[in-house]
Amino acid sequence: MDFQGGDLPGQINNLDPNFDPDNIFGGVGAMVWVLDAVDNYMEPIGRLTETILHLQDSYPFIKFTVFIHKIDSIADDSREDVIRDIMQRITDDLYDAGLENPPINYYGTSIYDHSIFEGFSRVMQGLVPQLPIFENLLNTIKDRCHFEKLYLFDVYSKIYIASDTTPIAGSAYELGSDFIDLIVDLSEVHGWHRGNTQDSKMKAQQSYIEECGFEGGLHATG
């Protein structure tokens, strides 16, 4: 799947009639709405509910996620209260407008820990139709190999496409993410550059096989 992202700055009214809605929302699978946890979020919540209600009829398949950002600036004992308050206000506004049980996910995020990657991982998983198959395969590997937790990572972004179905372990994800940083750093010192073409990688792999004394060719399918 070819994932692409676009950014709509907060000061732009994406519902302006002068905009072509198909050009903005056509083909969109997920929308991430970022709320500042330490700012006055009443106006952004109003714009969010207006956007959801406006898009429901024409683009019903868009999945909405709210990132309650800068959550690290809130005291630990108040974070859950802030998240619940935002969730309740959005739910109440949509209910008053006739939309019950809106399909919205919420995540507290920060750039100072792995929560932003966790949030985007969940967004991406919602766009992968093969997710149940991946989860079943990872469950099988986990049980056979007696792993504590298993993730399927995209190396470059550190987003995990799937995991086994045991409860998410934050420390395990952070450890895996840190190992990916280490592996990428080492590969750029001791291996070929990750931005090289497929042909360059094939040549490097073929060279490795020849150095190891293996016979025969190397075949890859895209």
PAZA-253766 format. One record per residue: residue in one letter; x, y, z of N, C-alpha, C in turn. Coordinates in steps of 0.001 Angstrom, whole numbers, plus 500000, padded with zeros to 6 digits. Layout:
REM PAZA-253766
AXYZXYZXYZ...
***
This chain:
REM PAZA-253766
M500844498813500000500000500000500000500885501244500000D500488502211499207501244503456499089500570504516499945F501127504741501148500543505722502056501095507109501751Q500216508075501695500619509458501502499921510323502538G500625511331503017500053512219504019500007513652503531G499009514379503978498893515799503663498620516590504925D499013517841504935498879518669506127497962519847505823L496944520021506646496062521177506543496304522072507754P496994523193507597497253524081508735495974524534509412G496050524749510714494867525066511496494171526346511089Q494926527287510511494313528567510165493523528507508852I493602527388508140492869527251506888491507526619507163N490488527225506612489143526672506736488946525644505631N489064524368505991488974523330504959487568523148504413L486578523811505019485204523738504528484824524957503695D485804525785503372485543526965502549484949526525501211P483814527104500813483169526686499552484035526933498322N485070527770498449485961528017497319486916526844497070F487039525930498057487904524774497909487135523642497225D487862522844496477487287521655495876487371520516496890P486242520091497470486299519078498529486885517749498054D486616517372496809487173516119496297488687516181496213N489203517351495931490652517510495852491300517382497216I490553517723498278491102517657499634490792516323500285F489551515863500171489109514699500932488899513440500092G488847513580498776488652512417497928489808511437498062G489499510193498342490547509187498502491215509172499861V490791510057500771491374510089502118490826508932502944G491712508175503575491285507054504398491185507401505865A492010508371506308492016508733507728492365510204507875M491743510819508863492049512207509187492490512280510645V493653512882510858494183513080512208494001514539512579W493252514772513646492989516141514112493827516359515367V494700517369515340495629517617516434495103518746517313L494876518426518592494456519424519580495599519690520546D495813520945520868496839521324521829496268521161523235A496856520258524014496317519943525335496456521102526315V497403522005526072497652523089527030497045524406526556D496411524405525396495794525615524869494284525525525062N493592526589524758492125526576524811491618525746523633Y491092524569523925490725523675522831489243523740522483M488511524694522998487089524770522717486820525086521235E487521526074520684487313526421519276487742525285518343P488925524671518543489290523526517684488299522374517760I487721522132518955486716521077519072485490521424518231G485079522673518259483938523097517453484200522914515966R485402523233515527485749523060514114485827521586513754L486304520763514677486373519323514422484979518735514231T484078519028515144482721518475515033482028518989513770E482282520238513421481700520777512190482239520022510970T483534519725510983484158519008509871483609517594509759I483496516891510892482984515518510873481555515480510330L480720516385510809479324516412510361479219516744508880H480096517619508408480077518030507005480510516897506082L481433516049506554482000515004505700481245513686505773Q480371513536506757479714512246506974478968511744505745D478237512598505062477407512163503938478235511864502694S479185512738502386479939512591501140481134511654501269Y481734511592502464482948510784502658482808509953503932P481865509007503934481573508272505170482673507300505592F483617507014504706484625506010505023485875506615505681I485937507933505828487081508550506494487054508194507979K488177507726508488488301507384509901488988508539510631F488366508976511716488858510149512423489628509737513680T490746510408513875491560510209515072491939511570515630V491861511715516939492240512966517599493522512730518391F494550513488518058495782513492518837495691514641519843I495672514306521116495682515330522170497150515578522465H497686516572521789499137516750521719499669517614522871K500975517474523082501677518133524195501140517660525536I500707516407525572500138515868526810501192515798527899D502478515822527505503559515790528488503597517057529334S502972518141528841502950519404529593501912519404530702I501056518384530727500024518267531754500545517379532877A500251517744534119500664516928535249500105515516535122D500893514540535574500518513127535401499126512820535945D498789513401537099497502513079537716496330513815537070S496611514681536079495534515430535412495359515033533952R496255514224533406496210513905531975494930513183531596E494562512169532370493351511416532051492113512295532120D492109513260533049490962514165533153490842515038531905V491980515518531395491968516349530192491474515540528996I491983514321528855491571513468527737490079513167527813R489596512825529013488168512530529166487310513752528856D487762514931529267487005516156529024486875516412527524I487968516257526794487942516472525343487024515451524674M487169514188525058486333513133524476484861513408524733Q484527513807525948483127514032526309482542515213525545R483317516283525406482822517466524701482552517147523229I483468516414522597483278516058521189482070515141521030T481963514156521912480836513222521850479513513939522049D479472514853523016478236515587523293477840516477522113D478826517174521515478530518061520379477970517270519208L478563516107518931478090515293517813476724514673518114Y476523514293519359475223513719519750474114514754519600D474402515993520022473413517058519892473073517331518433A474041517029517532473810517247516100473206516023515425G472921514974516208472271513793515662473184512652515300L474473512741515654475417511673515333475786510938516625E475302509712516761475578508923517956476757507978517726N477499507717518799478627506794518766479554507064517585P480109508251517492480985508574516357482250507715516389P482711507255515216483896506394515151485187507210515237I485505507652516435486693508481516643487612507805517656N488898507783517357489899507285518298490673508463518876Y491115508311520119491819509380520823493148508858521374Y494196509676521223495505509309521771496191510562522309G496745510428523514497586511481524045498972511336523466T499517512414522895500799512315522190501777513383522643S503039513093522390504127514008522708505283513691521780I506105514710521471507294514470520656508469514034521516Y508278514009522832509388513688523726509396512237524178D508468511433523655508489509997523931507984509278522677H507638508011522799507242507222521634505739507293521367S505005508122522098503549508135521964503100508608520585I503862509500519946503472509978518626503561508859517605F504579507985517753504705506838516856503600505818517129E503274505657518396502192504745518766500873505207518157G500611506515518238499374507050517677499293506852516175F500368507179515457500356507012514008500307505534513617S500887504677514442500802503243514176499359502784514179R498592503252515165497180502856515247496386503401514060V496725504623513625496050505192512460496324504338511225M497586503972511017497958503184509853497311501806509877Q497239501202511061496625499872511156495159499898510721G494504501008510967493115501125510556492937501180509048L494046501380508316493987501472506861494478500207506173V494914499233506950495467498001506382494381496927506379P493847496572505216492765495579505185493217494186505610Q494525493904505492495039492580505854495415492477507322L495027493460508137495446493485509531495098492196510288P493875491656510187493576490405510914494496489251510519I494879489190509241495791488135508796497160488317509436F497655489548509432498940489825510066498915489445511546E497839489826512226497737489536513656497746488029513926N497027487280513100497016485828513277498391485222513052L499090485689512036500433485197511771501386485529512927L501288486756513430502156487162514542501809486383515808N500532486102516023500137485268517166500772483883517074T500780483323515872501370481999515675502864482014515962I503554483015515410505001483118515643505288483320517125K504501484190517761504703484475519186504567483199520022D503516482412519746503285481194520527504362480142520262R504742479988519001505734478962518662507116479300519212C507447480576519223508791481001519631508837481509521070H507681481536521737507597481958523141508096483399523334F507687484267522398508018485682522529507028486351523496E507501487401524137506621488145525038505690489064524247K506220489701523223505432490621522403506072490692521023L505244490837519987505744490823518625505148491983517836Y506007492724517130505580493841516303506098493655514882L505318494143513913505761494205512530506000495675512204F507275496058512133507650497459511978507882497829510516D507593499088510189508152499732509024509427500421509495V510563499982508975511848500379509548512065501883509483Y511755502492508328512122503893508146511307504844509018S510030504542509225509174505441509998509047505038511462K509437503781511794509266503206513137507798503064513530I506916503104512538505510502802512755505342501296512667Y504567500706513571504346499278513458503010499025512765I503077498183511737501923497909510901500953496965511591A501485496102512463500639495137513173501405494632514385S500694494000515299501312493324516438500438492118516776D500956491238517628500098490159518083498989490752518960T498019489959519315496819490499519957496892490554521481T498049490272522058498189490475523501498211491971523783P497894492394525007497861493829525312499170494526524943I499033495762524455500195496541524048501083496812525252A502375496544525092503354496808526146504213497991525716G503990499135526363504702500342525953506198500209525987S506721499587527027508168499452527156508736498580526053A507997497536525635508466496650524571508524497399523246Y507514498224522982507523498999521741508692499981521741E508909500660522848509999501618522924511340500934522723L511496499745523300512743499012523140512956498627521681G511894498120521035512004497767519632512313498967518769S511685500097519065511927501316518304513372501783518455D513902501699519665515294502093519894516262501170519163F515936499874519107516786498938518382516792499250516890I515659499681516365515604500045514952516536501217514675D516530502227515559517462503348515398518898502851515352L519218501932516246520572501403516306520926500654515021I519998499812514541520260499026513338520433499932512121V519577500947511992519682501861510857521002502617510900D521407503079512087522676503792512209523848502893511824L523825501660512292524911500733511964524920500393510475S523727500247509876523674499893508462524239501003507590E524104502258508034524627503357507245526144503501507412V526673502895508465528126502908508654528765501711507967H528147500549508115528764499302507664528105498692506433G526980499238505966526292498643504828526041499672503760W525200499312502764524866500253501704523834501242502204H523796502392501511522872503439501928521448503002501654R520548503256502606519188502752502474518423503445501363G518966504554500843518291505228499748518709504733498380N519605503756498320520048503233497036518920502514496310T519127502291495026518110501627494227518071500146494535Q517019499493494065516886498054494257518032497322493580D518477497834492399519581497185491691520849497204492524S521102498320493216522295498409494049522232497423495199K521047497272495787520893496319496881521085494894496382M520566494618495181520718493289494604522193492976494377K522937493975493874524355493762493639525094493527494947A524719494277495996525373494095497288525074492712497855Q523829492273497717523462490943498200524168489856497402Q524273490055496061524948489072495227526425488986495593S527025490159495867528427490181496258528643489444497577Y527698489622498496527803488948499786527727487429499613I526814486995498750526675485560498501527956484984497906E528555485714496953529784485225496337530932485179497340E530995486198498209532057486204499212531913485046500179C530670484641500447530432483543501374530609482175500710G530862482180499412531125480926498743529895480199498265F528715480880498270527508480231497782527506480254496261E526934479227495659526834479154494225525422479485493778G525274479822492502523942480090491962523629481582491996G522471481925491510522104483325491407521176483748492526L520754484989492426519840485573493414518632486103492672H517454485673493102516231486061492405515324486792493376A514765487896492928513849488664493773512605488998492983T511491489034493670510238489431493039509691490638493741G509111491535492984508570492758493560507097492643493797
***
